């Protein structure tokens, strides 16, 4: 099902009509081909109008777009022979986090990512990509193997945040996230993190301690969601657009702050408009970064990661 | 009939002492009285202070400011503050109901501190340690660049001087006004903890009321040994958020220190009065 955000609604009737013609009529019939041609011209005009100058709030919405490719889409399209591994060996298998080993253009790697759902059923099953402690413990299990077997780790971030629930707290949500962050500092293999959608707070950072942090152009990464921030600071959850401006969660903001290393360009209007192009661009960025990192010695990889995060923070020091 | 009732209406009733109102007034007068946030009892402030800021009725441990913490935990005169000159910056030009810059100026003035963290070298019954103490009075002890930087330096100093590091937590979590940089402090400090532990140096955390959010989910829960004060609220998500998400009542005592001890998340609960002695014994075992 094609889904349209409020500000994208103008495209819906146009694209639906094109789709209709392509499905039910003879596209070679000059009558229809003329209409399609006209519609496509109109569509690109509307696209320019609505996507030309995106606000932070619009990007926040795009980062959660239901038609955006999710972790498994990336895995299935840019990796081969993926074998998914399940369970934390302690309590359960958390479907909100996907883990396993795969082949990336001849390089064997471990893959870890939050998984949101596409439809209501999958969304419920995946808990909307909100992990329980068990998800982070599963991730650590896979990272541990990757480290011992010297396989680079690729992580995909796409979560509103770690799940706030009674069971999650009882089983140590805070401990699991803390341990996973800590554990990532011990890895001697290259770690590349790609923020593909929503980077929500500690739940995102739990698998986000990479040697390189790449970010899709319309993804967001923030300490709190705009709605959550608005609810706390303005005591009004509907002030999301204001909070999105204040928090500066976009890829361009984060590159300026030095938190991420690279922006992966998305097709005009967002990754959901053209999956193929998104995968191509992701593949190019991943290859470059992986090749660069694989030249280093394991000991250097570890200390480079520490130095990278050690630098983060902006403050003044009077002498 | 009409004669009497009319007269009664105009006549002012005799002024009675409204007890409820007097209590409310006393509650407002915080210089004398203080309300226990656990048992809701109204307490005489002086008595609470004499009792090391612990409720005499229910033993709830009130948040204390950093100077009191230093006085209670370390040998007299042994504390030397470190990294005093690290100051916060409003690099996002963040504005909610008030600009972050103005908020900082105001908070600095009322607390007389530069940010929510005080670090230093100190001694516990003669044993040298490094300590990092959250200041809850400064913007709810929220974790920003300055807090993260100062803890990181303390941990690096510990690795260098081979001194155990004790972190006293009391924090509402991330400092939203510093956006993503606040989140990054969780990883920065966790990396420094990894570094300290790889040097074989013990890292102890003391979780006090409240320890929440990103502080718990990084430096708080990473202690080799985790101590909590009685009844301290400790968790990742706040109780209100959880209640709104699951739309159910929360279990009794949920996210309190006792609950965490029962669930295997912390090593022990130690009353403030005994904490210094316990830390000393512990340090003498592990260093």
Interface residues (C-beta under 8 A of the other chain):
Chain A: X162 X163 X164 X165 X166 X168 X169 X170 X171 X172 X173 X174 X175 X177 X178 X179 X181 X182 X185 X186 X201 X202 X205 X206 X208 X209 X221 X222 X223 X224 X229 X232 X233 X234 X243 X246 X247 X248 X249 X253 X254 X257 X259 X305 X306 X309 X310 X312 X313 X314 X315 X316 X317 X318 X319
Chain B: X85 X86 X87 X88 X89 X91 X92 X94 X95 X96 X97 X145 X146 X148 X149 X152 X174 X176 X178 X179 X180 X181 X182 X183 X184 X185 X186 X187 X188 X190 X191 X192 X193 X194 X195 X213 X214 X216 X217 X218 X219 X220 X221 X222 X234 X235 X236 X237 X241 X242 X245 X246 X248 X250 X251 X254 X255 X263 X265
